[in-house]
Amino acid sequence: MPQINWNDYACEGLYDELLASAGKPRPAAQAVCDYLSSIDAKEVRDLKTAAEVAIQVMGITFTVYSDGDMIDRAWPFDIVPRIIPSHEWEHVEAGLKQRVKALNLFIDDLYNEQRIIKDGVFPAELLEQSVNFRQQCVGIHPPGGIWAHICGSDLVRDKDGTIYVLEDNLRIPSGVSYMLENRNVSKRVMPELFQTGRILPVDDYPAQLHDMLAAMSPRKINEPNIVVLTPGIYNSAYYEHAFLAQQMGVDLVEGSDLIVGSDDCVYMRTIDGLVHVDVIYRRVDDLFIDPEAFNPESTLGVPGVMRAWRKGTVALCNAPGAGVADDKVVYAYVPEIIRYYLDAEPILPNVPSYLCMREDDRNYVLANLDKLVVKPANESGGYGMLIGPHATAEERANFAELIKANPRNYMAQPTLSLSVTPTLTDSAIEPRHVDLRPFILSSGTDTYVTTGGLTRVALVKGSLVVNSSQGGGSKDTWIVDTSGQGQTQGQGS
């Protein structure tokens, strides 16, 4: 790899997160661009190696499934950060808070009065065909009306610089541990860049998560007992489950560690006997959380925990049933949901969307499959989708048949020119497409948004797929203080 020369870096026609044009860093990125161009090629390689060693030593891994096998891999990380100025982030933060507030009102309404359907704003047939609507949750009002306590919303930026919400993850959003670990790695390999204090901290997330969970406790005591419920070591996100439990100082449990007593309270088995559990941060899917209420074959959940939740003796975060709003077809209605519940215009726009359940939209999608991205309503991780411009004629023809067979299950969006950011390759520094997943915590009395989030990067040249399970990687996300008062921010944890 030659020494980095920003005059040689080009990404015409795309929005670059670090450079306004070749050789001209954006103001918030000036310091990191100056630093990277001031060191020689060997030092750049050394930084890359130091990051890889740190990831190995710290044991930062993710799990992929391949041909029936589970493979633990070192977390793929690029040392060049993604940078967003703080004044821009303030706008994004306000938009995310607005969005999550409206979505929680929407979920609560669907399981109770269903006013939005009666008023003709949201189609009844969408709810009737939703695979994530849980009849077992009808009539429940969780504390504060909060169903999605933890939300991970995926953001993308188009070539004109506009930030769009691509989707909302309201069931069991993952990735926040990697956001925190990315910062730890960055501070290890480039500590001098954090000395100005202009890089805003992210390390308060575990404390914020703990406080939000504690606020959900049915027993109003000083130290409610919180547990993280994991499906176990074979789950692809187990690293994150263990990391967050350790960071919060709470117990990591599996379903067999918990029991529901005759008093409809949840208890944890310990060597000293049963201990009352107040809050369960669940990382087990709805259908497996309680064999009494859902899948009777499940061994991952806790028999009777839904009964305890309905009685109000334990808090479940996120609440079962929150996924009714985690649907890519429902997503298209979020601007109307915001207007309906909050009487306000959306601060952050949706990506324009076509719903195949509508005849006109479906005909347009079928006629333009070579130009669109088509997504199934409830898949995640980038699976089951068609990226029209990159698909073969046979793949498009097969997808057309899927759409015709089940139009409710598909929606389409134009292929955005996702923003890029400089990324190290073996031979140069080149632009690669990125997205961003911030995390939003809601307690009913307070809403917290992470300072930035998890930036995922498509490491394959030209690819739009950022998921780590499909060859993507990640970057540290720096929200840089642009107010000129960054010295008060400490060391940018």
N, C-alpha and C positions, 0 to 999 in steps of 0.2 A: 504493500500500500504506500503510495507517495504521500508527502506532507500535504495536509489539507489546505487547499487554496479556494476560497469561496468564489473567486472570479471564474473558476472553472465549473462551478456547480450550477446546473441549469434544470429548471422544471417548468418550461414555458406552458402556458395554458392551464396551470393548476395553482391552487392557493397553497403556498408553503408556510408552515407554522413558524419558521425561524427567519426566513429571508424574504424581503419584499421583492427583490430581484437579484440577479447574480452579483455577488460582491457587496450587497447592501443588506445587512442584518436588520430585522425589525428592532425598535428601541429596546424592548424587554429582553431580546436575545443577544444584544451586543456583547455582553460580558462572556457568555459561553462561546460565542463564535470567535471572539478575540483569543480566548484561551486555547481553543482547539487548533486555531491556525498558528499559534505561537510555539507549539511543540512539534518536534520532528516526527517522522513516520514511525520510528522505533518506539517513541513514547506513547503514541496513539495505540500501537499494538500492545504495549505493556498495560495500558489502561483496560483494553478489551480483555486481556488475559487475567488481570487482577479481578475484574468483575466476574469472570467465569469461575475463578478459584473461590471467590467469596460466596458465590451461589452454591458451590459444592460443599464448602465448609459449613455454611449456615443450613445446609440440608433443604434448600428451597426446591421443591419438586412439584410436578403435576402428573396426573395419571392419564394414560391413553389406553383405549381398548383396541386391540388388533387381533383379528382372527381368533377371538375367544380368549386371548391372553390379556393380562393387565401389565403394562409396562410403566415403571416410574422413570420419568425423564427430568433432567435438570431444567429449571425454568429458563426459557429463552429470553434474553434481556439485551437490549442495545443501549450503550452508554450515552448516546446523544439524546438529551431530554427533549420532550415536547413542551413548549413554553407558551403560556397564555398570560397576557397582562391583567393585573388585578382589576382594573376598571371594567374590562370586558367580562371578567368572571362574575362581578357583582350582578350584572344583567342576567347571566346564565343562572346564577343561584336563585334570584328572584323568580325566574321562570320555572325552575324545578320545584320550588316550594309551592307555587301556585298549582302546578300540575298534580302533584301528589295529594294536595288538599282536596282537589276536585275528584280525584280517583277514589279516595277513601269515602267521600260522600256518596259517590256513585255505587260503590260496592255495598255500603250500608243500606242504601235505598233498594238495591236489587234484592237483598235478602229480607226486606221488610215491606215498606209501602209500595214500592215500584212506581213512584210518581213519574219518573222520567219516561216510563213506558205509557202510562195513562195519559200523559200530556203529548204523546206522539213524537217525542224527540228521539227516542231509541226504539228500534223495531223489536216487537215481542218475539218474532221468529229467530232473531239472533240469540236471544237468551234461551229459547227452547232448544236450540241446536248446539248450545255451548257445552263442550266436553269438560269444562272446569267449573260449571255451576254445581254446587254441592247442596242437595236437598236437605242434608243433615244440618246445614247452617241456617236454614230459614227461621226467622223470628229472633235471632240472636243480635244483641246490641253490645259489642265488646266495649270495654272502657274507653271513653273519649271518642267512640265511633271509629276507632282506628283498626283497620284490618291489615293493611300493609305497613307494618312498623319499619321495615327495611326495604327500600326500593333501589334498584340499580337501573337508571335510565341511560340508554345508549344514545350518544350524540355524534353527529357527523357534520363536517363543514363542506359546503359546496365551493366550486371554483370562484364564485363571487364573494366568498368570505362569510356567507350566511350560515349560522349554526342551526341545524334542525334536530328535533328529537326523532330518532329512527325507530325506537321501540321502548316500552316500559317493562321491566322485569319485576313482578310483584309477588311471585311465589316464593322461591328460595334463591334470591340473587347471590351470585358468588363472584369472587375476584378481589375483594377488598384487602385480603391478606397480602396479595401480590402488589397492590398499590403501596402498602406499608413497607414491604420488603424491598421493593424497587428503590424507595427513598434510602433505606439503610445501605444498600449497595452503592448508590450514588455518593453518599457521604463518605463511604470507605475509600472510594477510588478518586474522588475529586473534592476533598474536604475544603480546599482553598476557595472554591466557588460559593460555599455556604457562609463564609466569614462576614460578608456584607450584611447579612440579615435580610436581604431583599427577597429571598425565596421563602414563601410563606409555609408554615409548618403543617404537617399532616398527622403527626404522632398522637394527637388527642382523640383519634377515632375510637380506640378500645374503651377509653374512659367515657366518651359520649355514648357508645353502645351500651355500656354497663348501666349508666344513669338512666337511659331510656328504658331498658328492660326493668330496672328496679322500680321506675315510676309506674309500670304496668301491674305491679304486685297487688293482688286482692287484699292481702294483709298489709296494712299501713304500719310497717315496722321499720326500724332504722336500717337493718341489714337483711332484706329478704333473700331467700335462698334461690339462686339462679343456676340453671344447668344448661349446657349445650347438648342437645340430643342428636347424635350422629347415627347413620346407618352402619358405621363400622369402618374398619381399615381398608376394605375393598372398594369403598366409594371414591370416585375420582376427585372429590373435593375434600377428602379426609385431612389433608395437610392443613387446609384452612380451618376446619372444625377444631383441630387440636391447637392451632396457632391462636385463634380467637379466645378459646377457653383459657389457655395459658396467660394471654395478655390481660384478660379481665380478672384472672384469679378465681375462676369458678370451675365447677366439676364438668368434665366431659363424660357423658353417659351414653349407653346404648339402651334400647328398649327394655331389655331384661334387667337393667339396673333399677327400673322404676316400677311401682305398683300403685294401683288405686285402691284405697281402703274402703271399708264399709261406710265410712263417713263421706265418701265421694271426694276425698282429698288425695293428692298425689304424694307419694313418699319415695325416697331414695334408699335403697338397701346399702348399709355400711356395716363395717365390722363392729360398730357400736350400737347397731340397731337401726330402726327406720328414722329418717330425717324428713321433715315436711318440706316439700318443694313448692315454691310460690310462682316461679316463672320458668317456662321452658322455651329456650331459643331453639326452635326445631329446624333441623336440616334434613328431615325425612319428608318425602312427598305426602300429600293429602291421603292418597289411596292406601298408604302403608302405615299411617300413624296410629290407627286403632282398629284391630281386627273385629271388634264388636260393631263398629259403625261402618267400616269400609271393607277392605279385602280380608275375608276371614282366614286366609292362608298366610297373612303377613306375620313374620316373626321379628320385624324391625321396629314395630311400634309398641304401644302400651295399652293393653286391654282396659277400656273404660275411661281413657283420657278425654274423649269427647264428652262423655257424661260429666266429668269433673269440670270441663271448660264451660259447658252449658250452665252448670250450677254456680259458676263464678268463683270456684275455689282455687283455680289455677289460671294463669295467663299463658296463651300460646302465641308466640311471635315467630313468623307471621301467622296470622289467623288462618285456619283452614278455610278454603273457599275464596281467598283473596285472588286466586288465579283467574276468576271470572273476568277480571279486567286485564289480565295478562294474555291477550288474544290479539293477533295481528289484524283481525277484522274489526274488533272493538276499537283498536288503536285509531282507526280512521275517524271515529266519532269523538275523540278526545277534545278537539276544539269546541264542538257543540256541548260536550259535557261540562267544560269550563264555563261556557256562557250560561248554561242552564243553572248550575249550582252556585256560581260565584258572581254572576251578572257582570262579567269582565271579559275583555278580549285576551286571547292567549298571548303571553309574553314571548314564548318560544314557539315557532311554527312546526307543524308536522311536515314530513315529506309528502308531497302530493300523492294520493293513493287512489287506486281503482279497485272496487269491490266486485268480484266476479259473480256475486249473487244478484247484482243489478244487470239486467239484460244489456243495456247500452255499454256499460263498463266492460262486461264480459266479451261482447263483440269486438270492442276496441282492443282488449288484451289479446284475444285470439288472433287478431289481424296484425299485432305488433309485437309478437313474442321475441323477435330478434332485437328489440330495443329496450325491453323491460326486464326488471328483476321481479320474479314471481315467487311468493312465499306461502307456505301452508300456515294455517291460523295458529297452530300450537306447537310447532317444532321449535327447537332452540339449538344453539351451537353452530348455526350455519347449515344445518342438515335439511334435506328435503326441498331445497330451493333451486330455482333455475335462474342463472345469470344469462339472460338472453343473448347479449352480444358475444359471449364466450362459449355458447352452447352449439352443439352440432344440430343439423337439420333433423336428425332422428330424435335427439333429445327434446327438441322443441315440439315435434309431432307427438311424442309420448306424453309430454306435459299438457298439451292441448286436450288429450283424451281424459287425463286426470281432472282437469278443470271442468270439462263437460259433465263428467260423472258426479262431481261433488262441488258445485260452484261456491257454496257457502264456505268451504274450507280454504279458499284461495283469494289472495289479494295481490296487486301488482303495483310497482312504483317505477318511475323513470330511473335509469342508471345514472346516479350522481357521479360527478367527477370529484371523488373524495379528496380532501386536502392531503398533503404529503408533508413529511418532515425528513431532514437529512438522516441517513441511516448508514452505519458502517457495513461494508461488504468485505470480502477477502481482498479485493483489489482497489477499492475506491470508496468514496462517500457518495451515496446516491439517494434520490427521493424515493420514499416508500409511503403507501397509503396508510392512514391511521383513522381510528375512531376513538371514542372516549366514554368510559362508564363511570360517572360520579355516583355516589351513594347518598341516599337521603334517609334520615331517621326521623320518625314521627311518633310523638308521645301523646298528642292531643292538646298539650299545652305549649309545646315547643317543637320546632322543626330545625334540624341541623343538616347542612350539606357539606360533604367533604371538600377540602380545599384542592380542587382538581379532581382526580380520580385515576382509574386504571386506563392508561393509553395502550391500546393494542395496535400492533403494526403488522402489515402483510409483508413478511420478509422476502417472499418470492416476487421478483420484478414484474410489475404490471398487474399483480393479483389484487383483488378487492377483498379476499377472505382473510380476516384478521384472527380468527379463532386459533388458539394454541393447539387444539386437537387436530387442526388441519393445516399446520405449517406456519401459523402466525407466531409473533413474539410480543414483547412489551417494552415500554419505555417509562422512565420516571416522568411525571407530569409536574412542571414547575409553574405555580401561579406567582408571578413576579410583581412585587410592589412597585407601582408606577407613580406613587404619590410623592416620592422624594423623602418619605419618612420611614423608610425600611429599616433604619438603624434600631428602631424600637422593637423589632420582631425577633430579637435573640439570634440564635444560630440556625434558624430555618430547619427545624427538626423534620 
